[in-house]
């Protein structure tokens, strides 16, 4: 911390030396002037004084006049002045000195103890006042910064609220549009069913009437018409299903996946037996789902595994619950992870995302299907607030992994094998 600086003003050199000698032990720095004019010249360049000690009676310009001129400058108004005088003034003269800006008087002959005490008090007051002014300035700057930040925050919050309102409006608009699209898809698909039924009906009648007339080319054309109509019906059926996957979560209920998969295997028993396929089902957890949609999910995945098989390789489909390494299965977890793995033709890993797109068909050689199966699976899983992914390689099979809301601890393991009744393992 720098030492306090004092300005000593007296027309007599001996008085200046005497005051300096008394105050020097306190460590002050001194600047001396022998007239009011000299003091004013000094104060033009220097104004960091903590105190001015000034004689009242000086030739040409008195201490009172000098003090009045000092305080005309704003930068100097804060410096306290102590007048030193040999006269014992009356009240009128004292008032004149205080009016000029004095904070106190010291009378000659100077008492060293009184001088040291008064200078120490006023220097201390000045330094404290200076620190308070600096703190006030810092607080003012901080307050201005805080006010600016508050204004910016209020503006940001208003902007966020405005964006939130716009977002909510957009969400409501999108929900309305989606509902309208679902209704449109449902109605359009429903209305397309009737003309397709008529196409199939009359083409069947035509085939029955003309089967033996020898026009093989015409019969083949009619057969193609029937197959195309049948494919169109399957496509419309899938579109209708896609439109319906927006049910109420209140329709969810505890569902035993092992029982559900057993029913699906029974429905697909003809395909399972004809291909000597095996469907292995491990113990699976009870889930809280929409049973009809989950049935459709597994039927599509198992159906794909039976459809996209390698030549001369019997299909093996393994369905199991996946538990992360070093983690014990906890029935309190919100979701469980289910995997459907096959040993079929697989797919190129670069299409692991694209495979879930609508009307996506990676295997052009397989004519069956509408290209909506996996898109429908993804929508069903998302409707249950889950996620589905696919991994695989060409001719190395594929694994579909998805999450479903969990309900209770797992059940026993099962094995479904072609030509044999359902049995349990483990």
C-alpha distance (Angstrom), angle and dihedral (degrees) to the residues before:
residue distance angle dihedral
X1 . . .
X2 3.87 . .
X3 3.81 118.7 .
X4 3.80 118.5 -103.3
X5 3.80 114.3 -99.2
X6 3.84 122.0 -136.6
X7 3.82 129.2 -164.1
X8 3.83 112.3 -144.8
X9 3.85 115.8 -162.8
X10 3.86 121.6 -174.0
X11 3.78 132.7 131.1
X12 3.82 90.4 -135.3
X13 3.82 119.2 75.2
X14 3.81 93.3 -154.2
X15 3.82 91.5 57.4
X16 3.81 90.5 51.3
X17 3.80 91.7 49.4
X18 3.80 91.3 48.2
X19 3.83 93.7 52.1
X20 3.80 91.0 45.5
X21 3.81 91.4 51.0
X22 3.80 91.9 51.7
X23 3.81 95.0 48.4
X24 3.81 101.0 34.4
X25 3.86 95.5 87.9
X26 3.84 88.5 62.9
X27 3.82 89.4 65.1
X28 3.81 99.4 -115.3
X29 3.77 123.2 155.2
X30 3.80 115.2 -127.6
X31 3.79 135.1 -148.7
X32 3.83 114.5 -176.2
X33 3.79 132.7 -155.9
X34 3.85 128.0 179.6
X35 3.81 96.8 -156.6
X36 3.76 142.4 27.0
X37 3.84 91.0 -110.5
X38 3.82 91.9 53.0
X39 3.81 90.1 48.2
X40 3.82 91.0 51.9
X41 3.80 90.8 50.3
X42 3.81 90.0 52.2
X43 3.81 91.0 48.7
X44 3.79 90.9 54.5
X45 3.83 88.1 69.3
X46 3.79 103.6 24.2
X47 3.79 126.0 44.3
X48 3.78 103.9 152.3
X49 3.82 94.5 101.9
X50 3.78 120.5 137.2
X51 3.84 94.1 -158.1
X52 3.81 141.4 2.6
X53 3.81 119.9 -144.3
X54 3.84 108.1 -165.4
X55 3.80 135.6 175.3
X56 3.80 114.4 -126.7
X57 3.80 99.0 -147.4
X58 3.80 110.2 59.7
X59 3.84 129.2 144.7
X60 3.81 119.9 -103.1
X61 3.83 94.1 5.7
X62 3.79 126.3 31.6
X63 3.77 126.2 -140.5
X64 3.81 90.4 -108.6
X65 3.82 91.5 54.8
X66 3.80 92.1 45.2
X67 3.83 91.6 49.8
X68 3.82 91.1 50.4
X69 3.82 90.4 52.3
X70 3.83 92.3 46.1
X71 3.81 92.2 54.3
X72 3.79 92.1 51.3
X73 3.80 86.9 78.7
X74 3.82 114.9 76.7
X75 3.80 92.4 -146.0
X76 3.81 91.1 59.1
X77 3.80 101.4 42.3
X78 3.77 92.7 92.2
X79 3.85 95.6 58.2
X80 3.82 111.4 100.1
X81 3.87 117.8 -133.0
X82 3.80 125.7 -150.9
X83 3.78 114.6 -165.2
X84 3.83 118.9 -142.1
X85 3.81 114.6 -155.8
X86 3.78 141.2 161.6
X87 3.82 91.6 -148.1
X88 3.77 124.7 89.0
X89 3.83 96.5 -138.0
X90 3.74 124.8 -152.7
X91 3.79 121.6 -124.7
X92 3.80 93.3 -86.2
X93 3.81 93.6 56.3
X94 3.79 91.8 42.7
X95 3.78 89.7 52.5
X96 3.79 89.7 49.3
X97 3.80 90.1 54.8
X98 3.80 93.6 47.7
X99 3.79 89.3 46.3
X100 3.81 88.4 54.6
X101 3.81 88.7 56.2
X102 3.80 106.0 -90.3
X103 3.79 118.8 151.0
X104 3.81 95.8 -166.0
X105 3.82 147.6 -14.2
X106 3.80 132.5 -120.4
X107 3.78 117.6 -163.8
X108 3.79 128.0 -143.8
X109 2.92 132.8 -87.0
X110 3.81 82.3 55.8
X111 3.79 117.3 -130.7
X112 3.85 104.1 -141.0
X113 3.79 94.3 -148.6
X114 3.79 92.6 49.6
X115 3.82 91.2 46.4
X116 3.81 93.0 49.7
X117 3.82 92.3 45.9
X118 3.80 95.7 48.6
X119 3.81 93.9 43.9
X120 3.82 90.7 48.6
X121 3.81 92.1 50.3
X122 3.80 95.7 48.2
X123 3.81 94.4 41.7
X124 3.80 88.8 51.0
X125 3.82 91.2 48.2
X126 3.78 90.4 48.2
X127 3.82 93.4 49.9
X128 3.80 92.2 47.2
X129 3.78 91.3 47.5
X130 3.80 89.4 49.0
X131 3.81 90.9 52.1
X132 3.80 90.2 47.4
X133 3.80 90.2 52.0
X134 3.79 90.4 49.8
X135 3.82 90.6 48.2
X136 3.79 89.8 47.4
X137 3.78 89.6 51.5
X138 3.83 91.1 48.3
X139 3.81 90.7 47.1
X140 3.79 90.5 49.1
X141 3.80 90.6 51.9
X142 3.80 90.5 45.8
X143 3.80 90.8 47.6
X144 3.79 91.4 50.5
X145 3.80 89.6 48.9
X146 3.81 90.6 48.2
X147 3.80 91.7 48.9
X148 3.80 89.5 50.1
X149 3.81 91.3 48.9
X150 3.83 90.5 47.8
X151 3.81 90.6 50.8
X152 3.81 90.4 47.9
X153 3.82 91.1 46.7
X154 3.80 92.1 48.9
X155 3.79 89.0 49.0
X156 3.83 90.2 47.9
X157 3.80 92.2 48.2
X158 3.79 90.6 48.9
X159 3.79 88.9 49.1
X160 3.83 91.0 48.2
X161 3.80 90.8 48.4
X162 3.78 89.6 49.7
X163 3.81 90.9 49.0
X164 3.81 90.3 47.0
X165 3.79 90.3 52.1
X166 3.79 89.9 49.2
X167 3.80 90.1 46.7
X168 3.80 91.9 51.0
X169 3.79 90.1 48.1
X170 3.82 89.8 49.5
X171 3.82 91.1 48.0
X172 3.80 91.3 49.8
X173 3.80 89.8 46.9
X174 3.82 91.8 48.9
X175 3.81 91.3 47.5
X176 3.78 89.9 51.3
X177 3.82 91.2 46.9
X178 3.81 91.5 47.7
X179 3.79 91.7 50.0
X180 3.78 89.9 48.4
X181 3.81 90.8 48.8
X182 3.80 90.8 48.8
X183 3.78 90.6 50.4
X184 3.79 90.7 46.7
X185 3.82 92.2 48.7
X186 3.78 90.9 48.2
X187 3.80 94.4 47.4
X188 3.80 94.2 42.0
X189 3.79 92.4 48.2
X190 3.78 91.6 45.2
X191 3.79 92.3 50.0
X192 3.82 91.0 49.2
X193 3.79 91.9 56.1
X194 3.80 95.3 71.3
X195 3.84 98.6 56.0
X196 3.80 89.5 44.8
X197 3.79 91.4 52.8
X198 3.81 88.7 52.0
X199 3.80 91.4 48.8
X200 3.79 90.8 52.9
X201 3.81 92.9 42.5
X202 3.82 96.8 51.1
X203 3.83 93.6 39.9
X204 3.82 88.3 53.1
X205 3.80 90.1 50.5
X206 3.79 90.6 47.9
X207 3.81 90.8 51.2
X208 3.80 91.6 49.0
X209 3.80 92.5 51.2
X210 3.79 96.9 43.9
X211 3.78 103.4 33.5
X212 3.82 92.7 110.0
X213 3.80 102.3 36.1
X214 3.82 93.5 95.8
X215 3.82 97.2 -117.1
X216 3.81 95.9 128.7
X217 3.82 95.0 164.8
X218 3.79 92.1 53.9
X219 3.78 91.7 47.3
X220 3.82 90.8 51.3
X221 3.80 89.7 51.7
X222 3.80 91.2 51.4
X223 3.81 89.5 47.9
X224 3.80 89.5 53.3
X225 3.80 88.9 50.2
X226 3.79 90.5 53.6
X227 3.80 93.7 48.3
X228 3.79 91.4 47.9
X229 3.80 90.7 49.7
X230 3.80 90.2 48.7
X231 3.81 90.4 51.0
X232 3.80 89.7 48.1
X233 3.80 89.7 52.4
X234 3.80 91.0 52.3
X235 3.80 89.7 49.9
X236 3.81 91.9 49.9
X237 3.80 89.9 47.0
X238 3.82 90.2 53.7
X239 3.82 91.4 47.2
X240 3.80 89.5 51.6
X241 3.79 89.6 50.5
X242 3.81 91.2 49.7
X243 3.80 89.2 52.0
X244 3.80 91.3 51.1
X245 3.83 95.0 52.6
X246 3.78 92.7 97.1
X247 3.77 99.9 82.2
X248 3.76 126.3 151.8
X249 3.86 116.0 -86.7
X250 3.80 85.1 -131.0
X251 3.82 85.4 74.4
X252 3.82 89.4 66.8
X253 3.79 116.7 106.5
X254 3.82 139.2 169.5
X255 3.80 106.4 -75.7
X256 3.79 130.6 -170.7
X257 3.81 105.1 -138.6
X258 3.80 93.8 -165.1
X259 3.80 91.6 57.3
X260 3.78 91.5 44.3
X261 3.83 93.1 51.0
X262 3.80 90.3 47.8
X263 3.82 89.3 57.0
X264 3.82 90.9 48.8
X265 3.81 90.9 49.5
X266 3.80 89.2 53.1
X267 3.79 90.4 52.0
X268 3.82 90.3 50.3
X269 3.80 94.7 40.6
X270 3.82 93.7 115.7
X271 3.82 92.2 56.4
X272 3.83 91.5 41.5
X273 3.82 93.0 52.5
X274 3.80 96.1 41.7
X275 3.82 90.5 54.8
X276 3.84 96.3 38.3
X277 3.78 86.1 -123.3
X278 3.79 126.5 172.8
X279 3.80 123.9 -147.3
X280 3.81 111.2 -164.6
X281 3.78 115.2 -167.5
X282 3.82 119.8 -171.8
X283 3.79 123.5 -158.5
X284 3.80 106.5 -65.4
X285 3.81 129.6 -165.0
X286 3.77 124.0 -109.1
X287 3.81 107.2 -103.6
X288 3.79 135.3 -159.3
X289 3.81 103.3 -128.8
X290 3.77 147.6 123.5
X291 3.84 99.8 -81.9
X292 3.82 96.2 -152.9
X293 3.81 93.5 51.9
X294 3.80 94.1 45.0
X295 3.80 89.4 49.3
X296 3.81 87.9 55.1
X297 3.84 90.3 47.0
X298 3.82 93.9 54.9
X299 3.80 93.0 39.6
X300 3.81 90.7 56.2
X301 3.81 94.1 45.9
X302 3.81 94.2 45.7
X303 3.81 90.6 42.5
X304 3.80 90.8 53.2
X305 3.81 90.5 49.1
X306 3.82 89.6 53.8
X307 3.79 92.2 45.0
X308 3.82 102.8 45.8
X309 3.80 99.3 53.6
X310 3.79 133.3 147.4
X311 3.78 118.6 -109.3
X312 3.82 113.9 -91.8
X313 3.83 91.7 0.7
X314 3.79 117.4 115.5
X315 3.82 110.6 -130.9
X316 3.80 117.3 -108.7
X317 3.79 116.2 -169.2
X318 3.80 118.3 -171.2
X319 3.82 119.6 -167.7
X320 3.79 117.1 -172.5
X321 3.81 145.1 148.0
X322 3.79 114.1 -108.1
X323 3.83 119.8 -138.3
X324 3.86 116.9 -168.0
X325 3.82 114.9 -114.9
X326 3.84 115.2 -87.9
X327 3.80 90.9 12.1
X328 3.78 125.2 112.0
X329 3.80 115.4 -138.2
X330 3.79 106.9 -105.4
X331 3.83 118.6 -164.2
X332 3.78 88.8 -151.8
X333 3.81 91.5 67.4
X334 3.79 111.6 112.5
X335 3.82 95.3 -132.7
X336 3.78 138.3 27.1
X337 3.81 127.6 -154.3
X338 3.81 119.6 -125.8
X339 3.82 124.9 -168.9
X340 3.82 129.1 -160.9
X341 3.81 109.1 -165.8
X342 3.81 127.9 -177.5
X343 3.80 138.5 177.1
X344 3.79 96.3 -134.0
X345 3.78 134.1 120.9
X346 3.82 92.8 -62.8
X347 3.80 121.0 -164.6
X348 3.80 142.6 -105.0
X349 3.85 107.9 -78.0
X350 3.81 90.9 -132.3
X351 3.82 87.9 71.6
X352 3.84 95.2 54.2
X353 3.83 90.7 114.1
X354 3.79 98.9 32.6
X355 3.79 91.1 54.8
X356 3.83 90.0 76.5
X357 3.82 94.1 54.9
X358 3.79 121.6 115.2
X359 3.82 114.1 -93.8
X360 3.81 90.4 5.0
X361 3.81 114.0 152.1
X362 3.82 116.1 175.8
X363 3.81 95.1 177.6
X364 3.81 109.5 60.7
X365 3.82 92.3 -178.5
X366 3.80 91.0 68.6
X367 3.79 107.9 78.0
X368 3.80 97.4 -179.1
X369 3.77 121.4 92.2
X370 3.78 135.9 46.2
X371 3.79 101.5 -113.1
X372 3.81 91.2 -113.4
X373 3.81 100.1 93.2
X374 3.81 100.2 93.2
X375 3.81 92.4 35.1
X376 3.79 86.7 56.4
X377 3.83 90.5 48.2
X378 3.80 90.5 53.0
X379 3.79 92.2 49.3
X380 3.81 92.0 49.1
X381 3.83 92.2 51.2
X382 3.80 92.2 46.2
X383 3.79 89.3 49.5
X384 3.82 85.6 60.3
X385 3.84 89.4 51.1
X386 3.79 89.9 -108.8
X387 3.79 136.8 119.9
X388 3.80 132.9 -125.0
X389 3.81 129.9 -157.9
X390 3.80 135.9 176.4
X391 3.81 129.3 -144.6
X392 3.78 129.3 179.5
X393 3.78 149.9 113.6
X394 3.77 134.0 -126.8
X395 3.83 111.1 -75.9
X396 3.80 90.7 -3.4
X397 3.78 100.0 90.2
X398 3.80 131.4 -113.3
X399 3.80 136.9 -99.8
X400 3.80 123.2 -151.6
X401 3.80 113.2 -160.8
X402 3.80 122.4 -170.4
X403 3.80 140.1 161.1
X404 3.80 127.5 -127.8
X405 3.82 133.0 -177.3
X406 3.80 108.9 -86.6
X407 3.80 125.5 -130.3
X408 3.83 113.6 169.7
X409 3.86 145.3 -14.3
X410 3.83 119.5 -56.7
X411 3.82 125.5 -84.0
X412 3.84 131.0 -132.4
X413 3.82 123.5 -66.8
X414 3.83 119.6 -99.5
X415 3.81 136.7 -167.1
X416 3.80 124.1 -154.4
X417 3.81 113.6 -165.6
X418 3.77 130.6 177.5
X419 3.78 112.9 -96.3
X420 3.81 94.8 10.6
X421 3.80 133.6 91.4
X422 3.80 119.6 -108.7
X423 3.84 112.1 -77.3
X424 3.80 135.5 -178.6
X425 3.79 127.1 -123.8
X426 3.80 131.2 -160.9
